[in-house]
Amino acid sequence: MSGILKVTLVKSMITRPEKHRKVLRGMGLTKLNRTVELNDTPSVRGMISKVSHLVKAEEKIDEIK
């Protein structure tokens, strides 16, 4: 697991449990449709799995020039 993950918040964190909100803030997602790039580590993968119903995650593909 090496590389970059692009994570986008696609559903609102309103009415969600505080644990979910803390996970989203920890990833840097504070507003709807905001995208952050995170290192692909087991801890980040675990955070994504906890809030998978609120986010969209995809691997960033490096462009070869």
Protein Blocks (a to p, Z undefined) as FASTA:
>chain_A
ZZddddddfbdfehiafklmmmmmmnopabghiacdddddfklmmmmmmmmmmpccdddd
dddZZ
